[in-house]
Amino acid sequence: MAVAWACEIADFYALSRIPLPLYGIPAALGPALVLLACRPLDHIGVRLAGAFCCASYLYYVRPHHTHMTFIIDILDCIESDWPAAAASGWAPLETVLLSLQLFGIFFASLGSAIGFFAASLSRATRDALRRQWVVLRTSYALGAASWGTQRATTCAASWGTQYLVLLAVGRPVSPYLALSCYCDGFGTLLFTLFFTERVRGRIHRSLGLGWNGKPETCRSLAAVASLIGSGAATSVIERRCRDAISSFRGVPWTSLTAGDLAAEWDGELEARRQEDHTVPAALGEVDAFLSHSWSDDGREKYEALCGWADAFEAAYGRPPLLWLDRCCIRQDDDIAASLLGLPIFLSGCRSLLVLYGPSYCGRLCVMEVFCFLAMGGKPDDIH
């Protein structure tokens, strides 16, 4: 973000001191770095970035309008001042120049400002950020086409078509026109090569690797700790961990039925099933943590579990001891408070058994896979 602000300061104040080709670099980097500084879930930051880019493009509308007047003045006096242009026939270029200038004002500048504003209104933060990147990329592409063609056309009208080679060495009719050309051209190249969605993700991940100098494992454990802590004090977190360890239970495979995995369950039997079906267990004694979505078919999940349990019993000579939230969390207590101990429950199981169904990836139960790995589980222990 600091680099983005430095680029914007150079953009507004350093025009006379920076060579125009180099000047296009900070001018194009400013808005891009502002968006790159936003995380996909940063609701406020994404909206502020959109407002910043919207205001920046609105600021550019006035210079574009001034340059349009500049072009009209050139065309009014060009016949007497540059005979070479008159000899080459500059008159047809007037319509082209004015059309391109109007295109630049209403699409590359004003249209981009409206696009950033509209993108910021999206309810989903990730979708709003994605749309802002699309607006910025489109703005650079349209700007490069508009200002590049304007510069070539203006040079042809000013000095004649035989002097178009001057585009390679400078001597622009309007410094602002040259700046816009360099800025949008560099911005288009930047997006094509470097600021694709995949590269942006890599940049975010590389920056994340240096998060407070901590390795990946520390950051994963910090994320898990936030699930347990939920902003609570250290003493409260310690109490929650002790409560989770003391209440850790397992349900023998022989006690489970297909109804235990169904979405509908008789609430009057919950307390009794809690006592009849489960046994106290120490951390590490439960064979598998059952991860599943309650929206999936209970009968299909039970049939899949039967196959796994039969293979387990054949390999170890005993039925497995399982952890199922409906049975192992007291339903007459505060369920939300009990679920805060979920990482502890996961760490107390030797493996994670995923009963995958159509809705599994769209439910929060998929977070159990992350918690299991973050708490020291191995990928080979996920079945």
C-alpha positions as CSV (number, residue, x, y, z in Angstrom):
1,M,0.0,0.0,0.0
2,A,2.9,2.4,0.8
3,V,4.3,1.7,-2.7
4,A,0.9,2.5,-4.2
5,W,0.7,5.8,-2.4
6,A,4.3,6.7,-3.6
7,C,3.2,5.9,-7.2
8,E,0.1,8.2,-6.8
9,I,2.3,11.0,-5.4
10,A,4.6,10.7,-8.3
11,D,1.6,10.6,-10.7
12,F,0.3,14.0,-9.4
13,Y,3.4,16.0,-8.6
14,A,6.4,14.7,-10.5
15,L,5.4,15.1,-14.2
16,S,8.1,17.6,-15.1
17,R,11.0,15.7,-13.4
18,I,10.4,12.1,-14.6
19,P,11.0,11.0,-18.3
20,L,7.6,10.3,-19.8
21,P,8.3,6.6,-20.6
22,L,9.3,6.0,-17.0
23,Y,6.5,8.1,-15.7
24,G,4.0,5.7,-17.1
25,I,5.2,3.0,-14.7
26,P,4.1,4.6,-11.4
27,A,1.0,6.0,-13.0
28,A,-0.1,2.5,-13.9
29,L,1.1,0.8,-10.7
30,G,-0.8,3.0,-8.3
31,P,-4.4,1.7,-8.8
32,A,-3.1,-1.8,-9.3
33,L,-1.2,-1.9,-6.0
34,V,-4.1,-0.4,-4.2
35,L,-6.2,-3.4,-5.3
36,L,-3.4,-5.8,-4.7
37,A,-3.2,-4.7,-1.1
38,C,-6.7,-5.9,-0.4
39,R,-7.4,-9.4,0.8
40,P,-10.5,-11.1,-0.8
41,L,-12.3,-11.1,2.6
42,D,-11.4,-7.5,3.6
43,H,-14.9,-6.0,3.3
44,I,-14.0,-2.4,4.3
45,G,-10.6,-2.4,2.5
46,V,-12.1,-3.6,-0.8
47,R,-14.8,-0.9,-0.7
48,L,-12.2,1.8,0.1
49,A,-10.0,0.6,-2.7
50,G,-12.9,0.9,-5.1
51,A,-13.7,4.4,-3.9
52,F,-10.1,5.4,-4.3
53,C,-9.9,4.1,-7.9
54,C,-13.2,5.7,-8.7
55,A,-12.0,9.1,-7.4
56,S,-8.7,8.7,-9.3
57,Y,-10.5,8.1,-12.7
58,L,-12.9,11.0,-12.1
59,Y,-9.9,13.2,-11.5
60,Y,-8.5,12.2,-14.9
61,V,-11.7,13.3,-16.7
62,R,-10.8,17.0,-16.4
63,P,-7.3,16.6,-18.0
64,H,-8.8,14.6,-20.8
65,H,-11.3,17.4,-21.4
66,T,-8.5,20.0,-21.4
67,H,-6.5,17.9,-23.9
68,M,-9.6,17.6,-26.2
69,T,-9.6,21.5,-26.4
70,F,-5.9,21.3,-27.1
71,I,-6.5,19.0,-30.1
72,I,-9.2,21.3,-31.5
73,D,-6.9,24.3,-31.3
74,I,-4.2,22.4,-33.1
75,L,-6.6,21.4,-35.9
76,D,-7.7,25.0,-36.3
77,C,-4.2,26.3,-37.0
78,I,-2.5,23.3,-38.3
79,E,-2.9,24.2,-42.0
80,S,-0.9,27.5,-41.7
81,D,1.7,26.3,-39.1
82,W,2.7,22.9,-40.6
83,P,2.6,22.9,-44.4
84,A,3.8,19.3,-44.4
85,A,0.7,18.2,-42.6
86,A,-1.5,20.1,-45.1
87,A,0.4,18.5,-47.9
88,S,-0.2,15.0,-46.5
89,G,-3.9,15.7,-46.0
90,W,-4.6,16.1,-42.3
91,A,-8.2,17.2,-42.6
92,P,-9.8,13.7,-42.4
93,L,-7.9,13.1,-39.1
94,E,-10.0,15.7,-37.3
95,T,-13.0,13.4,-36.9
96,V,-10.7,10.5,-35.9
97,L,-9.0,12.6,-33.2
98,L,-12.3,13.9,-31.7
99,S,-13.9,10.4,-31.8
100,L,-10.9,8.9,-30.0
101,Q,-10.9,11.7,-27.4
102,L,-14.6,11.2,-26.7
103,F,-14.0,7.5,-26.4
104,G,-11.1,8.1,-24.0
105,I,-13.3,10.4,-21.8
106,F,-16.5,8.4,-21.6
107,F,-15.1,4.9,-21.6
108,A,-11.4,4.8,-20.4
109,S,-11.9,7.4,-17.7
110,L,-15.6,8.2,-16.8
111,G,-16.7,4.7,-17.7
112,S,-14.0,3.2,-15.5
113,A,-15.0,5.4,-12.6
114,I,-18.6,4.2,-12.9
115,G,-17.4,0.6,-13.2
116,F,-15.4,0.8,-10.0
117,F,-18.4,2.3,-8.2
118,A,-20.7,-0.4,-9.5
119,A,-18.2,-3.2,-8.6
120,S,-17.9,-1.9,-5.0
121,L,-21.7,-2.3,-4.6
122,S,-21.5,-6.1,-4.9
123,R,-22.5,-7.8,-1.7
124,A,-19.9,-10.5,-1.9
125,T,-16.5,-9.0,-1.0
126,R,-14.5,-11.5,-3.2
127,D,-16.8,-10.8,-6.1
128,A,-16.5,-7.1,-5.7
129,L,-12.7,-7.3,-5.7
130,R,-12.7,-9.6,-8.8
131,R,-15.0,-7.1,-10.7
132,Q,-12.7,-4.2,-9.7
133,W,-9.7,-6.1,-11.3
134,V,-11.7,-6.6,-14.4
135,V,-12.6,-2.9,-14.6
136,L,-9.0,-1.9,-14.1
137,R,-7.7,-4.3,-16.8
138,T,-10.4,-3.2,-19.2
139,S,-9.6,0.4,-18.5
140,Y,-5.9,-0.1,-19.3
141,A,-6.7,-2.0,-22.5
142,L,-9.2,0.6,-23.8
143,G,-6.9,3.4,-22.8
144,A,-3.9,2.0,-24.6
145,A,-5.9,1.6,-27.7
146,S,-7.4,5.1,-27.5
147,W,-4.3,7.1,-26.4
148,G,-1.9,5.2,-28.6
149,T,-4.0,5.8,-31.7
150,Q,-4.5,9.4,-30.7
151,R,-0.8,10.0,-30.4
152,A,0.0,8.5,-33.8
153,T,-2.9,10.4,-35.4
154,T,-1.9,13.7,-33.7
155,C,1.7,13.3,-34.9
156,A,0.6,12.6,-38.4
157,A,-1.7,15.7,-38.3
158,S,1.1,17.9,-36.8
159,W,4.1,17.0,-38.8
160,G,2.9,14.8,-41.6
161,T,2.7,11.0,-41.9
162,Q,6.4,10.9,-42.9
163,Y,7.3,11.9,-39.3
164,L,5.5,9.1,-37.5
165,V,8.9,7.6,-36.8
166,L,9.2,10.3,-34.2
167,L,6.9,8.2,-32.0
168,A,9.9,6.0,-31.2
169,V,12.0,8.8,-29.9
170,G,9.5,11.2,-28.3
171,R,8.6,14.8,-29.4
172,P,4.9,14.4,-28.6
173,V,2.4,17.0,-29.5
174,S,1.0,16.8,-26.0
175,P,3.0,15.5,-23.0
176,Y,-0.3,14.5,-21.4
177,L,-1.2,12.4,-24.4
178,A,2.2,10.7,-24.4
179,L,1.8,10.1,-20.6
180,S,-1.6,8.5,-21.1
181,C,-0.2,6.3,-23.9
182,Y,2.8,5.1,-21.8
183,C,0.6,4.6,-18.7
184,D,-2.1,2.5,-20.3
185,G,0.4,0.7,-22.5
186,F,2.5,-0.3,-19.5
187,G,-0.7,-1.2,-17.5
188,T,-1.9,-3.5,-20.2
189,L,1.5,-5.2,-20.4
190,L,1.6,-5.5,-16.6
191,F,-1.8,-7.2,-16.5
192,T,-1.0,-9.5,-19.3
193,L,2.3,-10.8,-17.8
194,F,2.2,-10.3,-14.1
195,F,-1.2,-9.4,-12.6
196,T,-3.2,-12.4,-13.7
197,E,-5.5,-14.0,-11.1
198,R,-3.0,-16.9,-10.5
199,V,0.0,-14.5,-10.1
200,R,-2.0,-12.3,-7.7
201,G,-2.7,-15.4,-5.6
202,R,1.0,-16.3,-5.5
203,I,1.9,-12.7,-4.5
204,H,-0.6,-12.9,-1.6
205,R,0.8,-16.3,-0.5
206,S,4.4,-15.1,-0.7
207,L,3.5,-12.1,1.4
208,G,1.7,-14.4,3.8
209,L,4.9,-16.5,4.2
210,G,6.5,-13.6,5.9
211,W,3.6,-12.9,8.3
212,N,5.3,-11.8,11.4
213,G,8.2,-14.1,10.4
214,K,6.2,-17.2,11.3
215,P,6.2,-20.4,9.3
216,E,3.1,-22.0,7.8
217,T,2.5,-24.3,10.8
218,C,2.4,-21.3,13.2
219,R,-0.1,-19.5,11.0
220,S,-2.3,-22.6,10.8
221,L,-2.3,-23.1,14.5
222,A,-3.1,-19.4,14.9
223,A,-6.2,-19.9,12.7
224,V,-7.2,-22.9,14.8
225,A,-6.7,-20.9,18.0
226,S,-9.0,-18.2,16.7
227,L,-11.7,-20.9,16.5
228,I,-11.2,-21.9,20.1
229,G,-10.6,-18.4,21.4
230,S,-13.1,-16.3,19.5
231,G,-11.6,-13.2,21.0
232,A,-11.7,-14.5,24.6
233,A,-9.1,-14.0,27.3
234,T,-6.3,-16.5,27.9
235,S,-7.9,-17.8,31.0
236,V,-11.2,-18.4,29.2
237,I,-9.4,-20.3,26.4
238,E,-7.6,-22.5,28.9
239,R,-10.9,-23.3,30.6
240,R,-12.5,-24.2,27.2
241,C,-9.6,-26.5,26.4
242,R,-9.9,-28.2,29.8
243,D,-13.6,-28.6,29.4
244,A,-13.1,-30.1,25.9
245,I,-10.6,-32.6,27.1
246,S,-12.7,-33.6,30.1
247,S,-15.9,-34.0,28.0
248,F,-14.1,-36.0,25.2
249,R,-16.1,-39.1,24.4
250,G,-16.4,-41.8,21.7
251,V,-19.2,-43.9,20.3
252,P,-18.5,-47.6,19.5
253,W,-19.3,-48.6,16.0
254,T,-21.7,-51.3,17.3
255,S,-23.9,-48.7,18.9
256,L,-24.4,-46.6,15.8
257,T,-27.5,-46.9,13.6
258,A,-28.5,-45.4,10.3
259,G,-30.8,-43.0,12.1
260,D,-27.8,-41.5,13.9
261,L,-26.6,-40.1,10.6
262,A,-30.0,-38.9,9.4
263,A,-30.9,-35.3,9.3
264,E,-34.1,-35.9,11.4
265,W,-33.6,-37.1,14.9
266,D,-35.9,-37.6,17.9
267,G,-35.0,-34.8,20.3
268,E,-36.5,-36.6,23.3
269,L,-34.0,-39.4,22.8
270,E,-31.0,-37.3,22.5
271,A,-30.0,-37.2,26.2
272,R,-30.6,-40.9,26.6
273,R,-28.6,-41.8,23.5
274,Q,-25.8,-39.6,24.8
275,E,-25.5,-41.8,27.9
276,D,-26.3,-45.1,26.3
277,H,-24.1,-44.9,23.2
278,T,-20.9,-43.1,24.2
279,V,-18.0,-43.8,26.5
280,P,-15.5,-41.5,28.0
281,A,-12.2,-41.4,26.1
282,A,-8.7,-39.9,26.4
283,L,-7.2,-37.9,23.6
284,G,-5.8,-40.4,21.1
285,E,-8.1,-43.3,21.9
286,V,-10.8,-42.5,19.3
287,D,-10.1,-44.2,16.0
288,A,-11.9,-41.9,13.6
289,F,-13.6,-38.5,13.6
290,L,-16.7,-38.6,11.4
291,S,-16.8,-35.6,9.1
292,H,-20.0,-35.3,7.1
293,S,-22.8,-33.0,6.0
294,W,-26.2,-33.4,7.7
295,S,-27.8,-32.3,4.4
296,D,-26.6,-35.5,2.6
297,D,-28.5,-38.7,2.6
298,G,-28.1,-40.6,6.0
299,R,-28.7,-44.1,4.5
300,E,-25.9,-43.6,1.9
301,K,-23.5,-42.3,4.6
302,Y,-24.2,-45.2,6.8
303,E,-23.6,-47.7,4.0
304,A,-20.3,-46.1,3.3
305,L,-19.4,-46.2,7.0
306,C,-20.3,-49.9,7.2
307,G,-17.8,-50.7,4.5
308,W,-15.0,-48.7,6.2
309,A,-15.9,-50.2,9.6
310,D,-15.8,-53.8,8.3
311,A,-12.4,-53.2,6.8
312,F,-11.1,-51.7,10.1
313,E,-12.4,-54.7,12.1
314,A,-10.8,-57.1,9.7
315,A,-7.5,-55.3,10.0
316,Y,-7.4,-54.7,13.8
317,G,-9.7,-57.4,15.2
318,R,-12.1,-55.0,16.9
319,P,-14.8,-52.5,16.0
320,P,-13.7,-48.9,15.7
321,L,-14.4,-46.2,18.3
322,L,-15.8,-43.1,16.5
323,W,-16.5,-39.5,17.2
324,L,-19.9,-38.2,16.0
325,D,-21.0,-34.7,17.0
326,R,-24.6,-35.6,17.5
327,C,-23.6,-38.4,20.0
328,C,-20.4,-37.0,21.5
329,I,-21.5,-33.4,22.3
330,R,-24.2,-33.1,25.0
331,Q,-27.3,-31.8,23.3
332,D,-28.7,-30.4,26.5
333,D,-25.7,-28.1,26.9
334,D,-24.7,-25.0,25.0
335,I,-23.9,-26.7,21.6
336,A,-22.2,-23.5,20.3
337,A,-19.9,-23.4,23.3
338,S,-19.1,-27.1,22.9
339,L,-18.2,-26.7,19.2
340,L,-15.5,-24.2,20.2
341,G,-13.6,-27.3,21.4
342,L,-13.8,-28.9,17.9
343,P,-10.0,-28.6,17.3
344,I,-9.4,-30.5,20.5
345,F,-11.8,-33.2,19.5
346,L,-10.1,-33.5,16.2
347,S,-6.7,-33.8,17.7
348,G,-7.9,-36.6,20.0
349,C,-8.8,-38.8,17.0
350,R,-6.3,-41.0,15.2
351,S,-7.8,-40.4,11.8
352,L,-10.4,-38.3,9.9
353,L,-13.2,-40.2,8.1
354,V,-14.9,-38.1,5.5
355,L,-18.4,-39.3,4.5
356,Y,-18.4,-37.3,1.3
357,G,-21.7,-36.3,-0.2
358,P,-23.0,-33.8,-2.8
359,S,-23.3,-30.9,-0.3
360,Y,-20.1,-31.6,1.7
361,C,-17.8,-28.9,0.0
362,G,-20.5,-26.3,0.4
363,R,-20.8,-26.7,4.2
364,L,-18.7,-25.6,7.1
365,C,-17.8,-29.3,7.8
366,V,-15.1,-29.0,5.2
367,M,-13.2,-26.9,7.8
368,E,-12.7,-30.0,9.8
369,V,-10.2,-31.2,7.2
370,F,-8.2,-28.0,7.7
371,C,-8.4,-28.3,11.5
372,F,-7.3,-31.9,11.5
373,L,-4.2,-31.1,9.4
374,A,-3.4,-27.9,11.4
375,M,-3.6,-29.9,14.7
376,G,-0.9,-32.3,13.5
377,G,-2.9,-34.9,11.5
378,K,-1.3,-36.4,8.4
379,P,-2.9,-36.5,5.0
380,D,-2.5,-40.3,5.0
381,D,-4.8,-40.4,8.0
382,I,-7.7,-38.9,6.1
383,H,-10.0,-41.5,4.6
